Amino acid sequence: MNHFLDSDIIWLDSVDSTNEEIKRRILEFTKPTWIIANEQSNGKGRNGNTWFSNYGNFSGSIIFFPTVENTYFHLYGFLVGVALYDTVKKIVANGVDIRLKWPNDLMIENCKVAGILLESVQKSVCHKSGLIVGVGVNLNSSPRLESNSKKHYKTECLTSYTDNKINQSTFFSGFNDQLIKLGSKIPEKKLCSVLKLWQARSYDKGSQVQITDSKGKINSGSFLGLDEIGGLILDENTGVKKIYSGDVYFGS
């Protein structure tokens, strides 16, 4: 089943958060539906962080109802990441370094340009599980974030790597095309196969990586790729371990 084919699209001028707007309207949706806003006043990032989204950038969320078990929902983050990478690759100049960063970010020249946020929801009337995938992309501007941490990426926007201002609807059209194409190529029963495509667009195996867990503990080592369900494989001095959550920083 291709959840990105024939989706409804609702454009709003301004909203607090496209993910939150979908939750408020959850009972309206019987088929895959996008809510896209020209501007978000209170966008959401991972782990309760704020995603800053100025006018002229892309902020959109899609809800759909996967037929796989909830434990596999997170794989859609990798699928959307691959589609986002392939969209951006066509926009920026040749030779620009683009990487997917585990689990749900897109980097250009080691600066953060886009993020993906997944939230599962329950539609109580029919006991149906839905998945909301929020996507934020710095098209024409990026926030200047202050941080005391050395392990904090700079932010950038796509226009820094191309000669033209990027139109939101044109960007979405290209992105949606990539999602439909990928959704047709990867059946839901073989969703794990997207991990190989994701890995090919990420950092090289052997790259140095640091991962901060929810308690603030830092694990350092070499990136060895992904396991069969999308966990990050880390080679530490003490041995190989698998990581399933945390903030990741590539670089020494």
N, C-alpha and C positions, 0 to 999 in steps of 0.2 A: 504494500500500500504506500502510495506517495502522498504524504500529508501536505506537501507544498504545492500540489497541483490544484488549480481552481480555488485558491483560498480567497475569502472575502477580505477587502481592505478598507479600513476606516481611517481617514486622515483628520487629525485635529490640529488646531492652531497651537494650543498650549494645554498642558496637563501637568499634574504633579509628577506622576510616574506612569509610564505606559503599562508596566506590569500591574500596578495597583488598579489602574482603570479597567484592565481585563478582569481582575478579581471582582470588582464592583458589578461588572456586567455579565458575570459568568453564566447566569441562567439564560442569557440571550443566545448563546453560541451553540449551534448544533453541528457546525463544520469548521474546519481550520479558518481562523480569522486573525488578521493583522490589525493592530492599532498603532498608528504612526503619528508622532507629534512633531510639529515644527520646532517646538521648544518644550523642555521639561524643567519644572521648577524644583523638583526634589527627586531626581533620578536615583536609582538603587544600584549599588555595586555588590560584589561578593562580601560575605562576612560582615554585613551591616554597614559597609562603607557607602559613601555618597558617590554617585557618578555625575559629574558636572557636564551639563549639555547646553551649550549656547545655541542661539538661533543660527540656523545655517548648517548645523551638524545633523547627523542622523540618529534618531531615537525611535526605536520600534520594538514591539513585542508581538509574538504570534502565539496563539493557543491552538493546540490540536490534541487528539485523543489517541495516543499510541495503543497498539494491540499487544505490545510486549509487556512483560512484567515490570512493575515499578523499579525493580533493582537494575534494570537496563536503561532507564530514562536518561541517565547521565551521559550515555553514549551519543545522544543527540547534540550535546555540547560540542563534541568532536566533529560531528557531521557539519554543523553550522559553521564551525571554525574553518573547516576545509573550504566550504563554499565562500566564506568571507575572504580567505586568503586568495582564492582564484579570482574573485571580483577585483580585489585591490591590485593584484598582479597586472591586470589589464589597464589599470589607471595610471600607475606610477611609471616613472622613467625606467628604462632598461638598466640593469646593474644595481638597482636599489635593493638592499638587503631586507627581506621580509621573513619573519619567523612567527610560527605559532608557539606561544609559551603556555606550558601546562599550568592549570587545566584549561583556562578559557580566555586567554588574551591574545591579541595580535600586536606584534612589535615591528617597527620599521627602524632600521639602524639602531637597534636596542632602545628605542623610545616607545612608550605605550601609545597606541593609536586607537585601539578598539578593545571592547570587553563584551563578554557574553555572560548572562545570568540566567540560571535555570531554577524554576520553582514548580513543584508539583502541587496540584490542587484537586480537591474532591468535589464533584458535582453531585450534591446530596440527593437531588430528585431522582437520579437514575443510578446512583452509586458508581458513577463513571470517573475514572482518574484522567485528569488532563495534565498537560505539560505546558507551562508558559516559558518561552525562550525570549529573553530580552536582549537586544543588541544595541550597543551604543558605539558610534564611530565618529571620531574627530575629523570631519571633512574639511572644514575651512578655518577652524580655530581650535586651540587646545588650552585647557586651564593651566595656569602657572601655580603649581602646588608647592607649598612650603613644607619641608620635612627635615627633621633632625637626623633621620636615619640615613646611613650611607647606603643601605640596601633599598633605596627607593628610586624607581625609574623616572626619568624625565618623560614628559608627554610631548607629543607632536601631532600634526594634522597632515592629511593627505596632500593638501595643496603645497606643502613644503617640498614635495617630491614630484610635482608635475607643474606645468605652466598655466593650467587653467583653474578657475574657480569651479567647484564641483556642485552640481545641482542635486538636491536631495532626491527628487523623484527619479532622475536619471540614474543615480546611484542605486536606488532601491530596485529599479527595473532590472539592472544588471545583476544585482545580488539575488533577486528572486529567480531569475533565469538559472543561475548557478545552483540554487537550492533545488529547483525542479529537476535539473539535469542529474544532480547527485542523488536525489531521492528516487529517481527512476533507475539509477545504476545499482543502488544498494538496497535490496529488499529488507524489510524489517527483521525477517528471520536470520539475516546475515549481517546485522548491524555492527557486529564486532569487526567486520572487515574494513570499516572506516578508519580504524586505528592505524593501519599500515599507511593509508593516504595521509593521515595527520602527521605521523612520524616523519614522513618524507618532507614535510613542510616546516618541521620544527628545528631545534638546535641539533648540531651534530652529536652523535654518541661520543662520549669522552669529554664533552664540555664540562667545565667546572660549574657546580650549582650549589646554592645554599637554600635551605628550606626552613622557614620558621613555623613551628606548630602553634596550636591555639594557646599553649601555655608560655610561649615565647622562647622555647628551646630551639636552638639552631642546629640542624643537621647539615654537614658539608660533605661533598664528595664529587664523584664523576657521574654524569647522566648516562644511563645505559638504555634509555628508551622506555617503552611502555609494556606492562604485562597484558595478559589476555583480556582484562576487563578495564583497561585504561589507567591503572595505577602507575605511578612513576617509579622506575627502578633506579636505586641509588647505590653506587659502590663507595662505601666508606672504608676507612682504615680497618675497621673491625669486621668488615664483611659486607655482603650485599643485603639491602633491605628494600621493602616496598612501601611507598608513601601514598596515602589515599586522600590526604587533605593537608593544606598549608599554603603559605605564601612563598612563592619561588623567585629566586634571583639568580640569573645566569651571569657569570663573570666572577673574577677573583676579588 
